[in-house]
Amino acid sequence: MGDWDYDRNMDFGATMQDIKINSTVLLSAEQDQFQVRDTEIYFQDALSAQEYAKNNPGAIVVRKTTQPQAPIEYSAVKELLVKKTPSMILEHLSKHIISQDEAKKEIALAMYYHSLKSKFSTNEDIGTNGPIMMVGPTGSGKTFIVQKACEFIDTVYIHVDTSSMVPEGIVGYAIGDLAKEILRVSNYNIHKATHCVVFFDEMDKLFSSDSESSYGDRIANQLLRLVEGSIIKISYTHTERERLPHAIETLDSSNMQFILGGAFQWILDEKAEAKSTVGFARSITQEKNHSITLEDLYEQGIPKELLGRMNTIVNLHPLTEHDYYKILTQSESSPLKEFIKKIEFHGDKVEIQEDTLKQISKIAASSKLGVRSIKQTLKAMFKDVLFSTPEGACKTHYIECKEYPS
């Protein structure tokens, strides 16, 4: 069959199963240029081979060539693999997340290049993203933006409450447990696991005045090794060994996308206080351009080694009353829609006045919980309605704003 060159652009890293042979497959090794490795499936052109690899993510396609390691043409790659551009990801995010335009754009760009990386066996031509720091108030949309982006590009998303982590050697949630969770969520697909997106939330709680400094530093040092790219050794209990006799022993973090997030509200408070002392007092809630820099984080004790690995810092601003109103009425992920669907499922209807929506928005804007406060308010408003709806009365429920004081 001649010399065969392993084509890095077609290696999707998993075992091929249940391959369906269609009319584009030709079984002739002499005349065809591409082969699905370890099979009798051949192709005459790169386009057909790429199409097959796209439809069979586990397939590894090799190329017959007289020149060792000859690169494949990228036109087919762009046409077939690059299906979701940054603008498409941004458009999807904007359907679900109101405001935060700069943050959505930054994440859309990062997720696009991360998705490319997952389709190529090396980073030689694409490069690496590097970890990202997301800073913003509670309920401003940090985790939701990343989660929705991962759903759109079909990438495994892992959320970690960093404040609940413990250093290695202490009983509790540690790096090894994270590796096991990644494998579980990835359904033990090693390619998906090693190209997942991990969001370390509540980073600020490791370095607040209430936390133990050495404890936060130890966790930060572990995260540093992780984001730099390391082999995570996984230990299993006896019960886990029995349930997973062929368990994966290590996990490489080199191709994972890491995002670190936190509110760091005390930094904003200190900056606001400093401005007020020189006559520039201004409401942080209204100042959307107020931001935190990597230098600010370094001054607050976050290890410079970890901050030095950050590719960028993304700031999210507090949402306004108008933003909350748009979340209720325009977002495809509006919490209001969830409650209405539950009621309409049983045949009942809901009528909610404009004043009620504005009242909910006002409550959310005055709360420190952000979008979470909307869900709490709606739950209180709809509790009795949700309880009675399954009785099958087929009635219309009128939600009045006077029942919910500001």
Secondary structure as a PSIPRED ss2 file (coil, helix, strand):
# PSIPRED VFORMAT (PSIPRED V4.0)

   1 M C   1.000  0.000  0.000
   2 G C   1.000  0.000  0.000
   3 D C   1.000  0.000  0.000
   4 W E   0.000  0.000  1.000
   5 D E   0.000  0.000  1.000
   6 Y E   0.000  0.000  1.000
   7 D C   1.000  0.000  0.000
   8 R H   0.000  1.000  0.000
   9 N H   0.000  1.000  0.000
  10 M H   0.000  1.000  0.000
  11 D C   1.000  0.000  0.000
  12 F C   1.000  0.000  0.000
  13 G C   1.000  0.000  0.000
  14 A C   1.000  0.000  0.000
  15 T C   1.000  0.000  0.000
  16 M C   1.000  0.000  0.000
  17 Q C   1.000  0.000  0.000
  18 D C   1.000  0.000  0.000
  19 I C   1.000  0.000  0.000
  20 K C   1.000  0.000  0.000
  21 I C   1.000  0.000  0.000
  22 N C   1.000  0.000  0.000
  23 S C   1.000  0.000  0.000
  24 T C   1.000  0.000  0.000
  25 V C   1.000  0.000  0.000
  26 L E   0.000  0.000  1.000
  27 L C   1.000  0.000  0.000
  28 S C   1.000  0.000  0.000
  29 A C   1.000  0.000  0.000
  30 E C   1.000  0.000  0.000
  31 Q C   1.000  0.000  0.000
  32 D C   1.000  0.000  0.000
  33 Q C   1.000  0.000  0.000
  34 F E   0.000  0.000  1.000
  35 Q E   0.000  0.000  1.000
  36 V E   0.000  0.000  1.000
  37 R C   1.000  0.000  0.000
  38 D C   1.000  0.000  0.000
  39 T C   1.000  0.000  0.000
  40 E C   1.000  0.000  0.000
  41 I C   1.000  0.000  0.000
  42 Y E   0.000  0.000  1.000
  43 F E   0.000  0.000  1.000
  44 Q C   1.000  0.000  0.000
  45 D C   1.000  0.000  0.000
  46 A H   0.000  1.000  0.000
  47 L H   0.000  1.000  0.000
  48 S H   0.000  1.000  0.000
  49 A H   0.000  1.000  0.000
  50 Q H   0.000  1.000  0.000
  51 E H   0.000  1.000  0.000
  52 Y H   0.000  1.000  0.000
  53 A H   0.000  1.000  0.000
  54 K H   0.000  1.000  0.000
  55 N H   0.000  1.000  0.000
  56 N C   1.000  0.000  0.000
  57 P C   1.000  0.000  0.000
  58 G C   1.000  0.000  0.000
  59 A C   1.000  0.000  0.000
  60 I C   1.000  0.000  0.000
  61 V E   0.000  0.000  1.000
  62 V E   0.000  0.000  1.000
  63 R E   0.000  0.000  1.000
  64 K E   0.000  0.000  1.000
  65 T C   1.000  0.000  0.000
  66 T C   1.000  0.000  0.000
  67 Q C   1.000  0.000  0.000
  68 P C   1.000  0.000  0.000
  69 Q C   1.000  0.000  0.000
  70 A C   1.000  0.000  0.000
  71 P C   1.000  0.000  0.000
  72 I C   1.000  0.000  0.000
  73 E C   1.000  0.000  0.000
  74 Y H   0.000  1.000  0.000
  75 S H   0.000  1.000  0.000
  76 A H   0.000  1.000  0.000
  77 V H   0.000  1.000  0.000
  78 K H   0.000  1.000  0.000
  79 E H   0.000  1.000  0.000
  80 L H   0.000  1.000  0.000
  81 L C   1.000  0.000  0.000
  82 V C   1.000  0.000  0.000
  83 K C   1.000  0.000  0.000
  84 K C   1.000  0.000  0.000
  85 T C   1.000  0.000  0.000
  86 P H   0.000  1.000  0.000
  87 S H   0.000  1.000  0.000
  88 M H   0.000  1.000  0.000
  89 I H   0.000  1.000  0.000
  90 L H   0.000  1.000  0.000
  91 E H   0.000  1.000  0.000
  92 H H   0.000  1.000  0.000
  93 L H   0.000  1.000  0.000
  94 S H   0.000  1.000  0.000
  95 K H   0.000  1.000  0.000
  96 H H   0.000  1.000  0.000
  97 I C   1.000  0.000  0.000
  98 I C   1.000  0.000  0.000
  99 S C   1.000  0.000  0.000
 100 Q C   1.000  0.000  0.000
 101 D H   0.000  1.000  0.000
 102 E H   0.000  1.000  0.000
 103 A H   0.000  1.000  0.000
 104 K H   0.000  1.000  0.000
 105 K H   0.000  1.000  0.000
 106 E H   0.000  1.000  0.000
 107 I H   0.000  1.000  0.000
 108 A H   0.000  1.000  0.000
 109 L H   0.000  1.000  0.000
 110 A H   0.000  1.000  0.000
 111 M H   0.000  1.000  0.000
 112 Y H   0.000  1.000  0.000
 113 Y H   0.000  1.000  0.000
 114 H H   0.000  1.000  0.000
 115 S H   0.000  1.000  0.000
 116 L H   0.000  1.000  0.000
 117 K H   0.000  1.000  0.000
 118 S C   1.000  0.000  0.000
 119 K C   1.000  0.000  0.000
 120 F C   1.000  0.000  0.000
 121 S C   1.000  0.000  0.000
 122 T C   1.000  0.000  0.000
 123 N C   1.000  0.000  0.000
 124 E C   1.000  0.000  0.000
 125 D C   1.000  0.000  0.000
 126 I C   1.000  0.000  0.000
 127 G C   1.000  0.000  0.000
 128 T C   1.000  0.000  0.000
 129 N C   1.000  0.000  0.000
 130 G C   1.000  0.000  0.000
 131 P C   1.000  0.000  0.000
 132 I E   0.000  0.000  1.000
 133 M E   0.000  0.000  1.000
 134 M E   0.000  0.000  1.000
 135 V E   0.000  0.000  1.000
 136 G C   1.000  0.000  0.000
 137 P C   1.000  0.000  0.000
 138 T C   1.000  0.000  0.000
 139 G C   1.000  0.000  0.000
 140 S C   1.000  0.000  0.000
 141 G C   1.000  0.000  0.000
 142 K H   0.000  1.000  0.000
 143 T H   0.000  1.000  0.000
 144 F H   0.000  1.000  0.000
 145 I H   0.000  1.000  0.000
 146 V H   0.000  1.000  0.000
 147 Q H   0.000  1.000  0.000
 148 K H   0.000  1.000  0.000
 149 A H   0.000  1.000  0.000
 150 C H   0.000  1.000  0.000
 151 E H   0.000  1.000  0.000
 152 F H   0.000  1.000  0.000
 153 I H   0.000  1.000  0.000
 154 D C   1.000  0.000  0.000
 155 T C   1.000  0.000  0.000
 156 V C   1.000  0.000  0.000
 157 Y E   0.000  0.000  1.000
 158 I E   0.000  0.000  1.000
 159 H E   0.000  0.000  1.000
 160 V E   0.000  0.000  1.000
 161 D E   0.000  0.000  1.000
 162 T H   0.000  1.000  0.000
 163 S H   0.000  1.000  0.000
 164 S H   0.000  1.000  0.000
 165 M E   0.000  0.000  1.000
 166 V C   1.000  0.000  0.000
 167 P C   1.000  0.000  0.000
 168 E C   1.000  0.000  0.000
 169 G C   1.000  0.000  0.000
 170 I C   1.000  0.000  0.000
 171 V C   1.000  0.000  0.000
 172 G C   1.000  0.000  0.000
 173 Y E   0.000  0.000  1.000
 174 A C   1.000  0.000  0.000
 175 I H   0.000  1.000  0.000
 176 G H   0.000  1.000  0.000
 177 D H   0.000  1.000  0.000
 178 L H   0.000  1.000  0.000
 179 A H   0.000  1.000  0.000
 180 K H   0.000  1.000  0.000
 181 E H   0.000  1.000  0.000
 182 I H   0.000  1.000  0.000
 183 L H   0.000  1.000  0.000
 184 R H   0.000  1.000  0.000
 185 V H   0.000  1.000  0.000
 186 S C   1.000  0.000  0.000
 187 N C   1.000  0.000  0.000
 188 Y C   1.000  0.000  0.000
 189 N C   1.000  0.000  0.000
 190 I H   0.000  1.000  0.000
 191 H H   0.000  1.000  0.000
 192 K H   0.000  1.000  0.000
 193 A H   0.000  1.000  0.000
 194 T H   0.000  1.000  0.000
 195 H C   1.000  0.000  0.000
 196 C C   1.000  0.000  0.000
 197 V E   0.000  0.000  1.000
 198 V E   0.000  0.000  1.000
 199 F E   0.000  0.000  1.000
 200 F E   0.000  0.000  1.000
 201 D E   0.000  0.000  1.000
 202 E C   1.000  0.000  0.000
 203 M H   0.000  1.000  0.000
 204 D H   0.000  1.000  0.000
 205 K H   0.000  1.000  0.000
 206 L H   0.000  1.000  0.000
 207 F C   1.000  0.000  0.000
 208 S C   1.000  0.000  0.000
 209 S C   1.000  0.000  0.000
 210 D C   1.000  0.000  0.000
 211 S C   1.000  0.000  0.000
 212 E C   1.000  0.000  0.000
 213 S H   0.000  1.000  0.000
 214 S H   0.000  1.000  0.000
 215 Y H   0.000  1.000  0.000
 216 G H   0.000  1.000  0.000
 217 D H   0.000  1.000  0.000
 218 R H   0.000  1.000  0.000
 219 I H   0.000  1.000  0.000
 220 A H   0.000  1.000  0.000
 221 N H   0.000  1.000  0.000
 222 Q H   0.000  1.000  0.000
 223 L H   0.000  1.000  0.000
 224 L H   0.000  1.000  0.000
 225 R H   0.000  1.000  0.000
 226 L H   0.000  1.000  0.000
 227 V H   0.000  1.000  0.000
 228 E H   0.000  1.000  0.000
 229 G C   1.000  0.000  0.000
 230 S C   1.000  0.000  0.000
 231 I E   0.000  0.000  1.000
 232 I E   0.000  0.000  1.000
 233 K E   0.000  0.000  1.000
 234 I C   1.000  0.000  0.000
 235 S C   1.000  0.000  0.000
 236 Y C   1.000  0.000  0.000
 237 T C   1.000  0.000  0.000
 238 H H   0.000  1.000  0.000
 239 T H   0.000  1.000  0.000
 240 E H   0.000  1.000  0.000
 241 R H   0.000  1.000  0.000
 242 E H   0.000  1.000  0.000
 243 R H   0.000  1.000  0.000
 244 L C   1.000  0.000  0.000
 245 P C   1.000  0.000  0.000
 246 H C   1.000  0.000  0.000
 247 A C   1.000  0.000  0.000
 248 I C   1.000  0.000  0.000
 249 E C   1.000  0.000  0.000
 250 T E   0.000  0.000  1.000
 251 L E   0.000  0.000  1.000
 252 D E   0.000  0.000  1.000
 253 S C   1.000  0.000  0.000
 254 S C   1.000  0.000  0.000
 255 N C   1.000  0.000  0.000
 256 M C   1.000  0.000  0.000
 257 Q E   0.000  0.000  1.000
 258 F E   0.000  0.000  1.000
 259 I E   0.000  0.000  1.000
 260 L E   0.000  0.000  1.000
 261 G E   0.000  0.000  1.000
 262 G E   0.000  0.000  1.000
 263 A C   1.000  0.000  0.000
 264 F C   1.000  0.000  0.000
 265 Q H   0.000  1.000  0.000
 266 W H   0.000  1.000  0.000
 267 I H   0.000  1.000  0.000
 268 L H   0.000  1.000  0.000
 269 D H   0.000  1.000  0.000
 270 E H   0.000  1.000  0.000
 271 K H   0.000  1.000  0.000
 272 A H   0.000  1.000  0.000
 273 E H   0.000  1.000  0.000
 274 A H   0.000  1.000  0.000
 275 K H   0.000  1.000  0.000
 276 S H   0.000  1.000  0.000
 277 T H   0.000  1.000  0.000
 278 V C   1.000  0.000  0.000
 279 G C   1.000  0.000  0.000
 280 F C   1.000  0.000  0.000
 281 A C   1.000  0.000  0.000
 282 R C   1.000  0.000  0.000
 283 S C   1.000  0.000  0.000
 284 I C   1.000  0.000  0.000
 285 T C   1.000  0.000  0.000
 286 Q C   1.000  0.000  0.000
 287 E C   1.000  0.000  0.000
 288 K C   1.000  0.000  0.000
 289 N C   1.000  0.000  0.000
 290 H C   1.000  0.000  0.000
 291 S C   1.000  0.000  0.000
 292 I C   1.000  0.000  0.000
 293 T C   1.000  0.000  0.000
 294 L H   0.000  1.000  0.000
 295 E H   0.000  1.000  0.000
 296 D H   0.000  1.000  0.000
 297 L H   0.000  1.000  0.000
 298 Y H   0.000  1.000  0.000
 299 E H   0.000  1.000  0.000
 300 Q C   1.000  0.000  0.000
 301 G C   1.000  0.000  0.000
 302 I C   1.000  0.000  0.000
 303 P C   1.000  0.000  0.000
 304 K H   0.000  1.000  0.000
 305 E H   0.000  1.000  0.000
 306 L H   0.000  1.000  0.000
 307 L H   0.000  1.000  0.000
 308 G C   1.000  0.000  0.000
 309 R C   1.000  0.000  0.000
 310 M C   1.000  0.000  0.000
 311 N C   1.000  0.000  0.000
 312 T E   0.000  0.000  1.000
 313 I E   0.000  0.000  1.000
 314 V E   0.000  0.000  1.000
 315 N E   0.000  0.000  1.000
 316 L C   1.000  0.000  0.000
 317 H C   1.000  0.000  0.000
 318 P C   1.000  0.000  0.000
 319 L C   1.000  0.000  0.000
 320 T C   1.000  0.000  0.000
 321 E H   0.000  1.000  0.000
 322 H H   0.000  1.000  0.000
 323 D H   0.000  1.000  0.000
 324 Y H   0.000  1.000  0.000
 325 Y H   0.000  1.000  0.000
 326 K H   0.000  1.000  0.000
 327 I H   0.000  1.000  0.000
 328 L H   0.000  1.000  0.000
 329 T H   0.000  1.000  0.000
 330 Q C   1.000  0.000  0.000
 331 S C   1.000  0.000  0.000
 332 E C   1.000  0.000  0.000
 333 S C   1.000  0.000  0.000
 334 S C   1.000  0.000  0.000
 335 P H   0.000  1.000  0.000
 336 L H   0.000  1.000  0.000
 337 K H   0.000  1.000  0.000
 338 E H   0.000  1.000  0.000
 339 F H   0.000  1.000  0.000
 340 I H   0.000  1.000  0.000
 341 K H   0.000  1.000  0.000
 342 K H   0.000  1.000  0.000
 343 I H   0.000  1.000  0.000
 344 E H   0.000  1.000  0.000
 345 F H   0.000  1.000  0.000
 346 H C   1.000  0.000  0.000
 347 G C   1.000  0.000  0.000
 348 D C   1.000  0.000  0.000
 349 K E   0.000  0.000  1.000
 350 V E   0.000  0.000  1.000
 351 E E   0.000  0.000  1.000
 352 I E   0.000  0.000  1.000
 353 Q C   1.000  0.000  0.000
 354 E H   0.000  1.000  0.000
 355 D H   0.000  1.000  0.000
 356 T H   0.000  1.000  0.000
 357 L H   0.000  1.000  0.000
 358 K H   0.000  1.000  0.000
 359 Q H   0.000  1.000  0.000
 360 I H   0.000  1.000  0.000
 361 S H   0.000  1.000  0.000
 362 K H   0.000  1.000  0.000
 363 I H   0.000  1.000  0.000
 364 A H   0.000  1.000  0.000
 365 A H   0.000  1.000  0.000
 366 S H   0.000  1.000  0.000
 367 S C   1.000  0.000  0.000
 368 K C   1.000  0.000  0.000
 369 L C   1.000  0.000  0.000
 370 G C   1.000  0.000  0.000
 371 V H   0.000  1.000  0.000
 372 R H   0.000  1.000  0.000
 373 S H   0.000  1.000  0.000
 374 I H   0.000  1.000  0.000
 375 K H   0.000  1.000  0.000
 376 Q H   0.000  1.000  0.000
 377 T H   0.000  1.000  0.000
 378 L H   0.000  1.000  0.000
 379 K H   0.000  1.000  0.000
 380 A H   0.000  1.000  0.000
 381 M H   0.000  1.000  0.000
 382 F H   0.000  1.000  0.000
 383 K H   0.000  1.000  0.000
 384 D H   0.000  1.000  0.000
 385 V H   0.000  1.000  0.000
 386 L H   0.000  1.000  0.000
 387 F H   0.000  1.000  0.000
 388 S H   0.000  1.000  0.000
 389 T H   0.000  1.000  0.000
 390 P H   0.000  1.000  0.000
 391 E H   0.000  1.000  0.000
 392 G C   1.000  0.000  0.000
 393 A C   1.000  0.000  0.000
 394 C C   1.000  0.000  0.000
 395 K C   1.000  0.000  0.000
 396 T E   0.000  0.000  1.000
 397 H E   0.000  0.000  1.000
 398 Y E   0.000  0.000  1.000
 399 I E   0.000  0.000  1.000
 400 E C   1.000  0.000  0.000
 401 C H   0.000  1.000  0.000
 402 K H   0.000  1.000  0.000
 403 E H   0.000  1.000  0.000
 404 Y C   1.000  0.000  0.000
 405 P C   1.000  0.000  0.000
 406 S C   1.000  0.000  0.000
